[in-house]
Amino acid sequence: MQFKYLPSFVKRRGRITKHQESNVKQLSAYEVKDGEDFTALSKEFSKVFIEIGFGDGENIISMALNNPDSLFIGSEVYLSGIGSLIGKILEKDIQNIRIHNGDVRELLDGIKIPVLDGILIICPDPWPKARHHKRRLIKKEFLELVASKLKKKSSLYIATDWEDYAENIDEAVANTDKLLVSRSELFSNLPITRFQARAMKEGRKIHKFNLYKA
Ligand SMILES: C[S@@+](CC[C@H](N)C(=O)[O-])C[C@H]1O[C@@H](n2cnc3c(N)ncnc32)[C@H](O)[C@@H]1O
């Protein structure tokens, strides 16, 4: 079978706890499958944001709790992360998070008009080996796909802990006129995610990109 996009993730089952597994069974109550689901939902909230690759969900939970009138859609393929996020949604009775279980590029393709108020990507998979660089999510085409779904002046925030990925992102931004560098941050006081904490412990700098739709 031919995929439209080269996977930017390793789809692994990984270690999943019984608790996460039982939470995943409730995914349908929170699921955004495609552009059609997205459009129906987005009308219920004043603003809509997507976090791509939410991992264990620390960041999306914090944003959702701090901005109860906005909808936060988390896109992720990592089942134990989805299970953890559903667990936290239930525990804190959060009403403004929905989950896309799949490649975010397919969800974005299904969104037909620029309706998003912001997109966040924290520590995209680094694919450190040169022969795997083609799998890196953030490249010019991806930035332009994202820009086509953002409202004018709305933001894209990216943080990477890999120096050479940051250089690639700089080049991709320089090669498109659809996104410009912003002086303001999309959200301030975001929590440190698991991958950021690991990078900091290993002495890697976090490179941040605040961009907005031209
Ligand atoms: C390195 S982890 C970072 C997780 C989290 N943001 C953090 O900082 O701890 C990157 C995550 O992005 C997810 N991911 C990669 N490509 C994706 C895509 N195209 N659509 C949705 N999620 C994706 C992966 O499954 C993985 O969990």
PDBQT file of the ligand as one rigid body, heavy atoms in Angstrom, charges set to zero:
ROOT
HETATM    1  C1  LIG A 301      10.013  12.937  20.455  1.00  0.00    +0.000 C 
HETATM    2  S1  LIG A 301       8.312  12.768  20.844  1.00  0.00    +0.000 S 
HETATM    3  C2  LIG A 301       7.958  14.264  21.773  1.00  0.00    +0.000 C 
HETATM    4  C3  LIG A 301       6.741  14.124  22.650  1.00  0.00    +0.000 C 
HETATM    5  C4  LIG A 301       6.403  15.351  23.483  1.00  0.00    +0.000 C 
HETATM    6  N1  LIG A 301       6.013  16.472  22.657  1.00  0.00    +0.000 N 
HETATM    7  C5  LIG A 301       7.530  15.744  24.393  1.00  0.00    +0.000 C 
HETATM    8  O1  LIG A 301       8.162  16.798  24.143  1.00  0.00    +0.000 OA
HETATM    9  O2  LIG A 301       7.789  15.005  25.373  1.00  0.00    +0.000 OA
HETATM   10  C6  LIG A 301       7.553  13.147  19.280  1.00  0.00    +0.000 C 
HETATM   11  C7  LIG A 301       6.123  12.639  19.195  1.00  0.00    +0.000 C 
HETATM   12  O3  LIG A 301       5.544  13.090  17.964  1.00  0.00    +0.000 OA
HETATM   13  C8  LIG A 301       4.694  12.079  17.465  1.00  0.00    +0.000 C 
HETATM   14  N2  LIG A 301       4.580  12.291  15.999  1.00  0.00    +0.000 N 
HETATM   15  C9  LIG A 301       5.580  12.274  15.099  1.00  0.00    +0.000 A 
HETATM   16  N3  LIG A 301       5.116  12.511  13.870  1.00  0.00    +0.000 NA
HETATM   17  C10 LIG A 301       3.772  12.703  13.994  1.00  0.00    +0.000 A 
HETATM   18  C11 LIG A 301       2.748  12.954  13.052  1.00  0.00    +0.000 A 
HETATM   19  N4  LIG A 301       3.001  13.058  11.740  1.00  0.00    +0.000 N 
HETATM   20  N5  LIG A 301       1.474  13.095  13.500  1.00  0.00    +0.000 NA
HETATM   21  C12 LIG A 301       1.218  12.967  14.840  1.00  0.00    +0.000 A 
HETATM   22  N6  LIG A 301       2.154  12.717  15.787  1.00  0.00    +0.000 NA
HETATM   23  C13 LIG A 301       3.429  12.568  15.350  1.00  0.00    +0.000 A 
HETATM   24  C14 LIG A 301       5.415  10.774  17.833  1.00  0.00    +0.000 C 
HETATM   25  O4  LIG A 301       4.535   9.678  17.930  1.00  0.00    +0.000 OA
HETATM   26  C15 LIG A 301       6.046  11.122  19.195  1.00  0.00    +0.000 C 
HETATM   27  O5  LIG A 301       5.255  10.698  20.284  1.00  0.00    +0.000 OA
ENDROOT
TORSDOF 0
